[in-house]
Amino acid sequence: MTAPRPSVDVEAIRARHPLPEVVTAAGIELQPRGHGYMGCCPFHDDATPSLSVDGIPDRFHCFGCGASGDVIDFVQRTLHLSFLEAVNVLDGDQHRERPLTIVPAEPRLHAVPDPVVNAIPPERAFEINQLAWEHFATPVGTAFAAHYLHHRRGLNLEPLTNEFDGQRFVGHAAHGWATLTEHLRSAGVNDDELIGIDLAMRTRGGRLIDTYRNRLIFPITNASGRIHGFIGRDISGHPAAPKYRNPTRTPVFDKSQILYRPTHHPLAADVQVLVVEGAIDALAVASAAAATGTTHRVAVCSTNGVSASPAQVRATLALTPLPPRITFDGDDAGQQGTVRWVAEACLEQRSPVLATRMPAGTDPADWLAAQGPQGLRALLAAPSGSSGEDMPTTVVPGRDIIRALLYKAEDPIRDAAELIATLASQLPATESHQLLRDSAAEMTRHGWNPRDTYATAVGHALREHPTPRPSLWRPASAPSLI
């Protein structure tokens, strides 16, 4: 005889467990906005806050991926549970074998209280991150991760590993609820440190559980090899699981200040820098460069998403005297992210960038998996000024620059002429010509080049800038490149 399904008073559960408290307890920082709060959505790769919490009482909604619901729905999605399991998480069930609750005993608006974070010296934070990496990157863990990337994504890490003397680039967090927590405790790490460095979170019942579970783990290192934090890529396949899990703010990690770079090797004067969306894309590019003997002439970095802070853009520009290539996925999010990078680099930093447009539905890792390491040639080709459907195409994004500028220009003709002249003076002659041509076409399209007024203004502005420097590009077929 089947036991009757217990009745659930949903309204009472919502009243007992305010949604903002549950969301912040899951590691999401909320900031007041209007009648509710905003934060980064945990259910997709969200670089800027798109999750509305309590804007409509007791409801959450993500304007990016569309996820929505009440507090029970949030717990279901976050912990991959059924409706009744989520209810038990919130209200407690002493008969369950594992305590899964994520609601803290005291309400808070930050996942980790600032005093806890600030009390951990940076040296101690680096030490604990290294201990965690040794747990994630055991021979078994790294072998599993490499096998997964090879067979699921077509990414062979062997050339990169050989190039850097056996360095470990990816590890694995198993599905246990407190495996890392117990390991670090046995190494002398206390609970406040585990929480402050975002390696564990506390349940309502007081138990610590691991932050990273069932994920590939990518260490975010600096030039000296010290680890600032970890990127976790979900491999459970659960549709509600956040694809990527980035650290919250810790004593040694601030997402707005740090780039993910798989390697920090010496770079040639004419190094080509590719900016990609995620860690797997970055590893694919780095491994292809190692396989083709071009490591010293190729660098790749990621902000773990399609957005970037001014500090991250400045750090990227500092890597190379050449314009970096924004090589985002071939989808709407990638196109929008490219425009944001163009706006920050070109309008705010006054430095040119190139845009490498991927075929629709393709990211750099997909492209290199299909084409092999030699597919890197297409990602490093000189700007062509035209786009293709089946090949990556690099362009000087003159039209994007003008569209971004016109949103904020006080005097469109004057402002555009001064900006384009500044950027053109930093480009080789061919690319400078493409920028001038495409910017004029876009200004004409918007009605801001009557009787060549804009073109004339650019000519005057160019005479005040140095002559464009000689071209540093090499043909895509040059033996020294690939």
C-alpha positions in Angstrom: 0.0 0.0 0.0 1.4 3.4 -1.0 1.9 5.9 1.8 -0.2 9.1 1.2 1.8 12.0 0.0 2.2 14.6 2.8 0.5 17.9 2.4 2.8 21.0 2.1 1.8 24.5 3.2 3.7 26.4 0.6 2.7 29.8 1.9 3.9 28.9 5.4 7.3 27.7 4.0 7.7 31.0 2.1 6.9 32.9 5.3 9.4 30.9 7.4 12.2 31.1 4.9 12.5 34.6 3.3 13.8 34.2 -0.2 16.7 36.8 0.1 18.2 34.9 3.1 18.1 31.5 1.2 19.7 33.0 -1.9 22.5 34.7 -0.1 23.1 31.5 1.9 23.7 29.7 -1.4 26.7 32.0 -2.0 25.1 34.8 -4.0 25.8 38.4 -3.1 22.7 40.6 -3.3 22.6 44.3 -3.5 19.4 46.4 -2.8 17.6 47.4 -6.0 14.2 49.0 -6.0 11.8 47.0 -3.9 14.1 43.9 -3.9 17.6 42.8 -4.6 19.8 42.0 -7.6 22.6 39.5 -7.9 24.5 37.3 -10.4 22.4 34.3 -11.4 23.8 30.9 -10.4 22.0 29.0 -13.1 24.0 30.3 -16.1 27.3 32.1 -16.7 26.3 35.5 -15.4 29.0 38.1 -15.3 26.7 41.0 -14.5 23.8 40.9 -12.0 20.6 39.7 -13.8 18.9 37.8 -11.0 16.0 39.8 -9.4 15.1 38.6 -5.9 12.0 39.8 -4.1 11.3 42.5 -6.7 8.0 40.7 -6.8 7.5 39.5 -3.2 8.7 35.9 -2.6 9.8 35.4 -6.2 13.1 35.3 -8.1 13.5 35.9 -11.8 16.6 35.9 -14.0 16.5 38.3 -16.9 19.3 36.4 -18.6 18.3 32.7 -18.6 14.6 33.0 -17.6 14.9 31.0 -14.4 12.1 31.9 -11.9 10.1 30.7 -9.0 9.8 30.8 -5.3 12.1 29.7 -2.5 11.2 26.0 -3.0 12.0 26.3 -6.7 15.3 28.0 -5.9 16.4 25.2 -3.6 15.3 22.6 -6.1 17.4 24.2 -8.8 20.4 24.9 -6.6 20.7 21.4 -5.1 19.1 19.4 -7.9 16.3 18.1 -5.7 12.7 17.1 -6.0 9.9 19.2 -4.6 9.6 17.3 -1.4 13.4 17.1 -0.9 13.6 20.8 -1.3 10.8 21.2 1.3 12.8 19.0 3.7 15.9 21.1 3.1 14.0 24.2 4.2 12.0 22.8 7.0 14.3 20.0 8.1 13.7 16.3 8.3 15.5 14.4 11.0 15.0 11.1 9.1 17.1 12.2 6.1 20.5 10.6 6.0 22.3 13.8 4.8 21.6 17.3 5.9 21.3 19.4 2.8 19.9 22.7 4.1 21.5 25.8 2.8 19.7 28.4 4.9 21.8 30.0 7.6 20.7 30.4 11.2 21.1 34.2 10.9 20.0 36.3 7.9 22.7 38.0 5.9 23.0 39.9 2.7 26.5 38.5 1.7 27.5 34.9 1.4 30.6 35.5 3.5 30.6 38.2 6.2 33.4 40.8 5.4 35.0 40.4 8.9 35.6 36.7 8.2 37.2 37.4 4.8 39.3 40.2 6.1 40.6 38.2 9.0 42.4 35.8 6.7 45.8 37.0 5.7 46.5 36.6 1.9 49.5 34.4 2.6 47.2 32.0 4.5 44.6 32.1 1.7 47.2 31.2 -0.9 48.4 28.3 1.3 44.9 26.9 1.7 44.2 27.2 -2.0 47.3 25.2 -2.7 46.2 22.5 -0.3 42.8 22.4 -2.1 44.5 22.2 -5.5 46.6 19.2 -4.3 43.3 17.5 -3.4 41.6 18.3 -6.7 44.7 17.5 -8.8 45.7 14.1 -7.6 46.9 11.7 -10.4 43.4 10.2 -10.4 41.7 13.6 -10.5 43.9 15.0 -13.3 43.6 11.8 -15.3 39.8 11.8 -15.0 39.6 15.5 -16.0 42.0 15.1 -19.0 40.0 12.0 -20.2 36.8 13.9 -19.9 38.1 16.9 -21.9 39.6 14.6 -24.5 36.5 12.4 -25.1 33.8 15.0 -24.5 35.3 18.1 -25.9 38.0 16.9 -28.2 40.7 18.7 -26.2 44.0 17.0 -25.9 46.1 18.5 -23.1 49.2 16.4 -23.7 51.0 19.0 -25.9 50.4 21.7 -23.3 51.4 19.4 -20.4 54.6 18.4 -22.2 55.4 22.0 -23.1 55.2 23.0 -19.4 57.0 20.0 -17.9 54.1 18.1 -16.6 52.2 21.1 -15.1 48.6 20.3 -14.0 46.0 22.5 -15.7 42.7 20.9 -14.6 41.6 18.8 -11.7 38.3 17.2 -10.5 35.9 17.7 -7.6 34.1 14.5 -6.9 30.4 14.4 -6.0 30.9 13.9 -2.2 29.2 16.5 -0.1 32.1 17.2 2.3 35.2 15.5 0.8 37.3 18.6 0.4 36.1 20.1 3.7 37.2 17.0 5.7 40.5 16.8 3.8 41.3 20.5 4.6 40.2 20.2 8.2 42.6 17.3 8.6 45.4 19.6 7.3 44.6 22.2 10.0 42.2 24.5 8.1 39.5 25.8 10.4 35.9 26.4 9.5 36.1 30.2 9.2 38.9 29.8 6.8 37.0 27.3 4.7 34.0 29.7 4.4 36.1 32.8 4.0 38.0 31.4 1.0 34.8 30.0 -0.4 35.7 26.4 -0.4 32.8 25.4 1.9 29.4 26.7 2.9 27.4 26.1 6.1 24.0 24.4 6.2 21.2 25.5 8.5 22.1 22.6 10.8 25.6 23.9 11.2 27.4 21.4 8.9 29.9 22.5 6.3 29.6 21.1 2.8 31.9 21.6 -0.2 31.4 24.5 -2.6 32.7 22.6 -5.5 31.1 19.2 -6.3 31.0 17.1 -9.5 33.0 19.7 -11.5 36.1 20.1 -13.5 38.4 22.4 -11.5 40.6 25.1 -13.2 43.1 27.0 -10.9 43.3 30.7 -11.4 47.0 31.4 -11.0 49.2 34.5 -11.1 52.7 34.8 -12.7 54.4 33.2 -9.7 52.1 30.2 -9.8 50.1 31.0 -6.7 46.4 30.2 -6.8 43.8 33.0 -6.3 40.8 30.7 -6.6 39.1 28.0 -8.7 36.7 27.9 -11.6 34.3 24.9 -11.4 32.8 23.5 -14.7 29.7 21.4 -14.1 29.9 17.8 -15.5 26.7 16.4 -13.9 24.7 17.3 -17.0 21.8 18.5 -14.8 19.9 21.2 -16.7 19.5 23.3 -13.5 23.1 23.2 -12.5 25.1 26.4 -13.1 27.5 25.8 -15.9 30.3 27.5 -14.2 31.0 28.2 -10.6 33.4 31.1 -9.9 34.7 32.1 -6.4 33.0 34.8 -4.4 35.2 37.6 -3.2 38.0 36.3 -1.0 41.2 37.7 0.5 43.0 36.8 -2.8 40.2 36.8 -5.4 38.1 39.6 -6.9 36.5 38.6 -10.2 36.7 42.2 -11.5 40.4 42.3 -11.0 41.7 38.9 -12.2 42.1 37.2 -15.6 42.2 33.5 -16.1 45.3 32.5 -18.0 46.3 28.9 -18.3 50.0 29.8 -18.6 52.1 32.8 -17.7 55.0 32.2 -20.1 57.4 34.8 -21.7 55.8 36.4 -24.7 57.3 37.6 -28.0 57.1 41.2 -29.0 54.5 40.4 -31.7 52.4 38.1 -29.5 48.8 37.6 -30.5 46.4 37.8 -27.5 43.1 36.0 -27.7 40.3 36.9 -25.2 37.9 33.9 -24.9 34.8 33.3 -22.8 35.7 30.3 -20.6 38.4 28.1 -19.2 37.9 25.3 -21.7 38.3 27.7 -24.7 41.4 29.1 -23.1 42.9 25.6 -22.6 42.0 24.6 -26.1 43.9 27.6 -27.6 46.9 27.1 -25.3 47.1 23.5 -26.2 46.8 24.2 -29.9 49.7 26.7 -29.6 51.8 24.2 -27.9 51.1 21.6 -30.5 52.0 24.0 -33.3 55.2 25.4 -31.7 53.8 28.9 -31.3 53.4 29.2 -27.5 55.7 32.2 -27.3 53.7 34.0 -29.9 50.2 33.2 -28.6 48.6 34.2 -25.3 45.0 33.5 -24.2 43.0 34.9 -21.3 39.4 34.9 -20.1 37.3 36.9 -17.6 35.1 33.8 -17.2 32.3 35.3 -19.2 31.6 37.9 -21.8 31.9 41.0 -19.6 35.0 42.8 -18.4 35.9 45.4 -15.9 38.2 48.3 -16.7 41.0 46.7 -14.7 40.6 43.4 -16.7 40.7 45.3 -20.0 43.8 47.2 -19.0 45.5 44.0 -17.9 44.7 42.4 -21.3 45.9 45.4 -23.3 49.2 45.4 -21.3 50.0 41.9 -22.6 50.7 42.9 -26.2 51.6 45.9 -28.3 49.1 44.6 -30.9 45.3 44.9 -30.5 44.0 41.8 -28.7 41.4 39.6 -30.5 38.0 39.3 -28.8 37.2 35.6 -29.8 33.8 34.9 -28.2 31.3 32.2 -29.0 29.3 32.4 -32.2 26.0 33.3 -30.5 24.0 36.3 -29.4 25.7 36.5 -26.0 29.1 36.4 -27.7 28.2 39.2 -30.1 26.9 41.3 -27.2 30.0 40.6 -25.2 32.2 41.7 -28.1 30.4 45.0 -28.2 30.9 45.5 -24.5 34.6 44.8 -24.8 34.8 47.2 -27.8 33.1 49.9 -25.8 35.4 49.5 -22.8 38.7 49.1 -24.7 38.1 51.6 -27.5 35.9 54.2 -26.0 37.2 54.2 -22.4 40.8 53.0 -22.8 41.3 54.5 -26.2 43.0 51.4 -27.5 42.0 49.4 -30.5 40.9 45.7 -30.5 40.0 43.2 -33.1 36.9 41.0 -33.2 37.2 37.4 -34.3 33.8 36.2 -35.2 33.2 32.5 -34.9 30.7 30.5 -37.0 27.2 30.4 -35.6 26.9 28.0 -32.7 30.7 27.4 -32.4 33.1 28.4 -29.7 37.0 28.3 -30.1 37.2 24.9 -28.3 34.6 23.4 -30.7 36.5 24.9 -33.7 39.9 23.5 -32.6 38.3 20.1 -31.7 36.9 19.9 -35.3 40.0 21.3 -37.1 42.8 20.1 -34.9 45.7 22.3 -33.8 46.1 23.7 -37.3 42.7 25.3 -36.8 44.5 27.9 -34.7 45.7 29.4 -38.0 42.2 30.8 -38.7 42.0 32.4 -35.3 45.2 34.2 -35.9 44.6 35.3 -39.5 45.1 39.0 -40.3 41.9 41.1 -40.4 40.1 40.7 -43.6 37.3 43.2 -43.4 34.7 40.7 -44.3 32.9 37.9 -42.5 32.3 34.3 -43.5 29.7 31.8 -42.3 31.9 28.7 -42.0 35.2 30.2 -40.9 36.3 32.4 -38.1 36.9 35.9 -39.5 38.8 38.7 -37.8 37.7 42.2 -38.5 38.5 45.7 -37.2 35.2 46.5 -35.5 34.8 50.0 -36.8 31.0 49.7 -37.1 30.7 48.4 -33.5 32.9 51.3 -32.3 30.7 53.9 -33.9 27.5 52.3 -32.6 28.8 52.2 -29.1 30.0 55.8 -29.3 26.8 57.2 -30.7 24.9 56.1 -27.5 26.9 58.6 -25.4 28.4 61.2 -27.8 27.7 64.8 -27.0 28.9 65.9 -30.5 28.8 62.8 -32.7 31.0 64.1 -35.5 33.6 65.7 -33.4 33.7 62.8 -30.8 33.8 60.1 -33.5 36.5 61.8 -35.5 38.8 62.3 -32.4 38.3 58.7 -31.2 38.8 57.0 -34.6 41.9 59.1 -35.3 43.3 58.1 -32.0 42.6 54.4 -32.7 43.8 54.5 -36.3 47.1 56.0 -35.2 47.8 52.8 -33.2 47.0 50.4 -36.1 49.1 49.2 -39.0 48.2 50.9 -42.3 45.9 48.2 -43.7 43.9 47.9 -40.5 43.8 51.7 -40.1 42.3 52.0 -43.5 39.6 49.4 -42.6 38.8 51.3 -39.5 38.4 54.6 -41.3 36.3 53.0 -44.1 33.9 51.1 -41.8 33.5 54.0 -39.3 32.6 56.4 -42.2 30.1 53.9 -43.6 28.5 53.5 -40.2 28.4 57.3 -39.6 26.8 57.7 -43.0 24.2 55.1 -42.2 23.2 57.0 -39.1 23.1 60.4 -40.9 26.3 61.8 -39.3 28.4 62.2 -42.5 26.6 64.8 -44.6 28.7 66.0 -47.5 31.6 64.0 -46.0 31.6 66.2 -42.9 32.8 63.3 -40.7 35.4 62.1 -43.2 36.8 65.6 -43.3 36.9 65.9 -39.5 38.8 62.6 -39.3 41.3 63.8 -41.8 42.0 66.9 -39.7 42.2 64.8 -36.5 44.6 62.3 -38.1 47.1 65.1 -39.0 47.4 65.7 -35.2 48.4 62.1 -34.6 51.5 60.1 -35.4 51.7 58.2 -38.7 50.4 54.6 -38.3 53.2 52.2 -37.4 54.4 49.5 -39.8 52.3 46.4 -40.0 53.2 43.7 -37.5 50.8 41.1 -38.9 52.1 38.1 -40.7 50.2 36.1 -43.4 48.2 33.2 -41.9 50.3 30.9 -44.0 53.7 32.0 -42.6 55.7 29.0 -41.4 56.9 30.9 -38.4 53.3 31.4 -37.2 51.9 27.8 -37.5 
